[in-house]
């Protein structure tokens, strides 16, 4: 059975694809443009699995999780409503949620508990972030201040986000590999959420283990412009379209939205440590922040080993 490994020791095994600088010869040995596919989580759209992994990774076919849900207006709701064929509608308002399957999976190898229910069923444009020097999390106003004092505020989406708006995102990733063992990779996006942060993760097959790491090295983030457009370019050693010298192969790339405008460095998408959250009423509590709370996968770029599951 293949296992997911997040430790830095295994990260080092795929440094053949680390970012590099310099000019490139004219001898192109392979090139390809890969289309991005809309997701509402890991290999999932509205509860439907998108791609099948190769036979060697049959166990990974169970890893299909949802990281957004339908906002539940019930004031007593403790979680968003799971997306399904029934509520997969353009006007569905999206909110934070955690997938029970993903929670159990994280607990199995990280001993990471689920998020506090107070962090669930929160509309996507209204997330807590770091608010002080000691690392507390709280809510920041998303209305542009009328005065000129440098009061922090969020410049991203300020209105309800619907599934229809979410699903407008588009992306293409161009890979050009050269005969000196280098490659130029350029991703272009449109109709992402404006003035906000995204990250790029690579999911690798490395000698029988699955490794998740920032694609092309750190930083692996980009900020969209006011129209939701962005460009992400990395010059790397090795050709991502081919196995590396140690046999590592790229399975797919993930584009994740960070509505809290924060990222966790080399761990990229998760930390097991609990954060102190200052609620809107001034009360405080501690909680983990697994995927679906402050990070939401929106696009994936599959490579040749993955097979699209037809509708």
C-alpha positions as CSV (number, residue, x, y, z in Angstrom):
1,X,0.0,0.0,0.0
2,X,1.3,3.4,-0.9
3,X,1.6,5.9,1.9
4,X,1.5,9.7,2.0
5,X,4.7,11.2,3.5
6,X,5.0,14.8,4.4
7,X,8.4,14.8,6.2
8,X,11.2,16.9,5.0
9,X,13.5,13.9,4.6
10,X,11.4,12.6,1.7
11,X,11.1,16.1,0.3
12,X,14.8,16.0,-0.2
13,X,14.4,12.9,-2.4
14,X,12.7,14.9,-5.2
15,X,15.0,17.9,-5.2
16,X,15.9,17.0,-8.7
17,X,12.9,19.2,-9.5
18,X,13.9,22.1,-7.3
19,X,13.7,25.6,-8.8
20,X,16.7,26.8,-10.8
21,X,17.6,30.0,-12.6
22,X,19.4,30.6,-15.9
23,X,18.8,30.6,-19.6
24,X,17.7,27.6,-21.6
25,X,19.0,26.0,-24.8
26,X,16.9,25.9,-27.9
27,X,16.8,22.1,-27.9
28,X,13.3,21.2,-26.7
29,X,12.9,17.5,-26.0
30,X,9.2,17.5,-24.8
31,X,6.4,19.9,-24.3
32,X,2.9,19.7,-23.1
33,X,-0.1,21.9,-22.0
34,X,-2.3,20.5,-19.3
35,X,-5.8,21.7,-18.6
36,X,-6.9,22.5,-15.1
37,X,-10.0,20.7,-13.7
38,X,-12.4,22.3,-11.2
39,X,-12.5,20.6,-7.8
40,X,-14.3,21.2,-4.5
41,X,-11.7,19.2,-2.7
42,X,-9.2,16.5,-3.3
43,X,-10.0,14.7,-6.6
44,X,-13.7,15.6,-6.0
45,X,-16.4,17.8,-7.4
46,X,-19.8,17.9,-5.6
47,X,-19.2,14.5,-4.1
48,X,-18.1,12.9,-7.4
49,X,-14.7,11.4,-7.9
50,X,-12.9,13.0,-10.9
51,X,-9.9,10.8,-11.7
52,X,-8.8,7.2,-11.1
53,X,-5.3,6.5,-10.0
54,X,-3.2,3.7,-11.6
55,X,-3.4,0.2,-10.2
56,X,-0.2,0.6,-8.2
57,X,-2.0,3.3,-6.2
58,X,-5.4,1.7,-5.9
59,X,-5.5,2.7,-2.2
60,X,-5.4,6.4,-3.2
61,X,-8.7,6.0,-5.0
62,X,-10.3,6.3,-1.6
63,X,-8.7,9.8,-1.1
64,X,-11.5,11.8,-2.6
65,X,-12.5,14.6,-0.1
66,X,-14.7,17.7,0.0
67,X,-13.2,21.0,1.3
68,X,-16.2,23.2,0.7
69,X,-19.8,22.7,1.5
70,X,-23.2,24.5,1.2
71,X,-23.8,27.2,3.8
72,X,-26.5,26.2,6.3
73,X,-28.5,29.3,7.4
74,X,-29.7,27.4,10.5
75,X,-28.1,29.3,13.5
76,X,-27.7,26.0,15.3
77,X,-25.9,24.3,12.4
78,X,-22.5,22.9,13.4
79,X,-21.3,22.2,9.9
80,X,-22.0,23.1,6.3
81,X,-24.2,20.8,4.2
82,X,-22.2,18.3,2.1
83,X,-22.2,19.0,-1.6
84,X,-24.0,16.4,-3.8
85,X,-25.8,16.1,-7.0
86,X,-28.9,17.5,-5.3
87,X,-27.3,20.8,-4.2
88,X,-24.6,21.2,-6.9
89,X,-26.2,24.3,-8.2
90,X,-24.7,27.6,-9.4
91,X,-26.5,29.6,-6.7
92,X,-25.3,27.4,-3.8
93,X,-23.5,29.5,-1.2
94,X,-20.2,28.0,-0.1
95,X,-18.9,27.6,3.4
96,X,-16.1,25.9,5.3
97,X,-16.3,22.2,6.2
98,X,-14.1,19.3,6.9
99,X,-14.5,15.9,5.3
100,X,-15.0,13.0,7.8
101,X,-12.9,10.8,5.6
102,X,-10.1,13.3,5.5
103,X,-10.3,13.9,9.2
104,X,-10.0,10.1,9.9
105,X,-7.1,9.9,7.5
106,X,-5.2,12.8,9.1
107,X,-5.8,11.3,12.6
108,X,-4.4,8.0,11.4
109,X,-0.9,9.3,10.7
110,X,-0.8,12.8,12.3
111,X,-3.0,12.3,15.3
112,X,-4.7,15.5,14.3
113,X,-8.2,16.2,15.7
114,X,-11.0,17.7,13.7
115,X,-11.6,21.5,13.7
116,X,-13.8,23.1,16.3
117,X,-17.4,23.4,15.0
118,X,-17.2,27.1,15.4
119,X,-14.8,27.2,12.4
120,X,-17.3,25.3,10.3
121,X,-20.2,26.6,8.2
122,X,-18.4,29.9,7.9
123,X,-18.9,31.6,4.5
124,X,-15.7,31.4,2.5
125,X,-15.1,35.2,2.3
126,X,-15.2,35.5,6.1
127,X,-12.2,33.5,7.6
128,X,-10.0,34.1,10.6
129,X,-6.3,34.9,10.1
130,X,-3.3,35.9,12.2
131,X,-4.2,39.1,14.0
132,X,-1.3,39.7,16.5
133,X,2.4,39.0,17.2
134,X,1.8,35.9,19.3
135,X,-0.1,34.0,16.5
136,X,-3.7,34.4,17.6
137,X,-6.3,34.1,14.9
138,X,-9.3,36.4,14.5
139,X,-11.6,38.1,12.1
140,X,-10.5,41.2,10.1
141,X,-12.9,43.6,8.5
142,X,-13.4,43.2,4.7
143,X,-14.6,46.7,4.2
144,X,-12.1,49.2,2.9
145,X,-11.4,51.8,5.6
146,X,-12.4,55.4,4.9
147,X,-9.3,56.9,6.5
148,X,-5.7,56.6,5.5
149,X,-4.3,54.9,8.7
150,X,-2.7,51.6,7.9
151,X,-5.4,49.4,9.4
152,X,-5.3,45.9,8.0
153,X,-8.3,44.7,6.0
154,X,-8.9,42.0,3.5
155,X,-8.9,43.1,-0.1
156,X,-10.4,39.9,-1.5
157,X,-14.0,38.8,-2.0
158,X,-16.4,40.5,0.4
159,X,-19.7,39.0,-0.7
160,X,-21.1,35.5,-0.6
161,X,-19.3,33.1,-2.9
162,X,-21.4,30.7,-4.9
163,X,-20.6,27.4,-6.5
164,X,-21.2,29.0,-9.9
165,X,-18.6,31.6,-9.2
166,X,-16.2,29.0,-7.8
167,X,-16.6,26.9,-10.9
168,X,-15.7,29.7,-13.3
169,X,-12.0,29.3,-12.6
170,X,-9.8,28.3,-15.5
171,X,-6.2,27.4,-15.8
172,X,-3.6,25.9,-18.2
173,X,-0.1,24.8,-17.4
174,X,2.6,24.7,-20.1
175,X,5.7,22.5,-19.6
176,X,8.7,22.8,-21.9
177,X,11.6,20.4,-21.2
178,X,15.1,20.9,-22.6
179,X,18.0,18.6,-23.4
180,X,20.2,19.9,-20.6
181,X,17.8,18.4,-18.0
182,X,16.0,21.6,-17.2
183,X,12.4,22.8,-17.8
184,X,10.3,25.9,-17.9
185,X,6.8,25.7,-16.5
186,X,4.2,28.5,-16.9
187,X,0.7,28.3,-15.5
188,X,-1.9,31.0,-16.5
189,X,-5.2,31.5,-14.7
190,X,-8.3,33.5,-15.1
191,X,-11.6,33.9,-13.2
192,X,-10.0,33.0,-9.9
193,X,-11.0,35.1,-6.9
194,X,-9.5,38.6,-7.2
195,X,-6.8,40.1,-5.0
196,X,-6.3,36.9,-3.0
197,X,-3.7,34.2,-2.3
198,X,-3.3,30.8,-4.0
199,X,-0.7,28.1,-3.6
200,X,0.7,25.4,-5.9
201,X,1.4,21.9,-4.6
202,X,2.8,18.9,-6.4
203,X,1.8,15.3,-5.5
204,X,4.6,12.9,-6.4
205,X,5.1,9.1,-6.6
206,X,8.5,8.7,-5.0
207,X,9.8,5.1,-4.8
208,X,6.5,3.7,-3.7
209,X,5.4,6.6,-1.5
210,X,3.3,9.6,-2.3
211,X,4.9,12.9,-1.4
212,X,3.2,16.3,-1.2
213,X,5.4,19.3,-1.6
214,X,5.5,22.9,-2.9
215,X,6.0,22.6,-6.7
216,X,9.2,24.3,-7.9
217,X,10.3,25.2,-4.3
218,X,9.4,28.0,-2.1
219,X,7.6,30.4,-2.4
220,X,4.9,28.5,-4.1
221,X,2.2,31.2,-3.8
222,X,0.7,33.8,-6.2
223,X,-1.6,36.7,-5.8
224,X,-4.4,37.2,-8.3
225,X,-5.1,40.7,-9.8
226,X,-8.3,42.6,-9.6
227,X,-9.9,40.5,-12.4
228,X,-8.8,37.1,-10.9
229,X,-6.0,36.6,-13.3
230,X,-2.5,35.2,-12.4
231,X,0.6,33.7,-13.8
232,X,2.9,31.2,-12.0
233,X,6.3,30.5,-13.6
234,X,9.0,28.1,-12.3
235,X,12.3,27.1,-13.8
236,X,13.1,23.6,-12.5
237,X,15.8,20.9,-12.8
238,X,14.4,17.8,-14.5
239,X,11.4,17.4,-16.7
240,X,8.1,17.2,-14.8
241,X,6.7,15.2,-17.7
242,X,9.2,12.4,-17.2
243,X,10.5,10.4,-14.2
244,X,13.4,11.9,-12.4
245,X,16.8,10.2,-11.9
246,X,15.5,8.6,-8.6
247,X,12.3,7.4,-10.3
248,X,10.0,10.0,-8.8
249,X,7.0,10.9,-11.0
250,X,4.6,13.8,-10.8
251,X,1.0,12.6,-10.4
252,X,-0.9,15.9,-10.3
253,X,-0.7,19.5,-9.2
254,X,-3.1,21.2,-6.8
255,X,-4.2,24.9,-6.8
256,X,-5.5,25.9,-3.4
257,X,-7.2,29.1,-2.4
258,X,-6.2,30.7,1.0
259,X,-9.0,33.0,1.9
260,X,-7.2,33.8,5.2
261,X,-4.2,35.1,3.3
262,X,-1.8,32.9,5.2
263,X,0.4,29.9,4.3
264,X,2.5,27.5,6.3
265,X,5.8,27.4,4.4
266,X,7.3,24.0,3.5
267,X,4.4,22.1,5.1
268,X,2.3,24.0,2.5
269,X,-1.2,23.2,3.5
270,X,-1.4,21.9,7.1
271,X,0.0,22.1,10.6
272,X,-1.1,19.9,13.5
273,X,-0.7,22.6,16.1
274,X,-3.8,24.2,17.5
275,X,-4.3,27.9,17.0
276,X,-6.0,30.2,19.5
277,X,-9.0,31.8,17.7
278,X,-10.6,35.0,18.9
279,X,-14.3,34.8,17.9
280,X,-16.4,37.7,16.8
281,X,-17.9,38.0,20.2
282,X,-14.5,38.3,21.9
283,X,-14.5,34.7,23.3
284,X,-11.4,32.5,22.6
285,X,-11.0,28.8,21.9
286,X,-8.3,26.5,20.4
287,X,-8.7,24.5,17.2
288,X,-6.8,22.8,14.5
289,X,-7.3,24.1,10.9
290,X,-7.3,21.2,8.6
291,X,-8.1,21.5,4.9
292,X,-11.6,22.8,4.4
293,X,-11.2,25.4,7.1
294,X,-8.7,27.9,5.7
295,X,-7.5,26.2,2.6
296,X,-9.7,25.0,-0.3
297,X,-8.5,23.1,-3.4
298,X,-10.1,24.7,-6.5
299,X,-8.2,23.3,-9.5
300,X,-6.1,20.2,-10.2
301,X,-3.7,19.4,-13.1
302,X,-3.6,15.6,-13.7
303,X,-0.7,13.9,-15.4
304,X,-0.6,10.9,-17.6
305,X,-1.0,8.3,-14.9
306,X,-4.5,9.5,-13.9
307,X,-7.5,8.5,-15.9
308,X,-10.6,10.8,-16.1
309,X,-13.8,9.2,-14.8
310,X,-16.5,9.9,-17.3
311,X,-19.8,11.3,-16.1
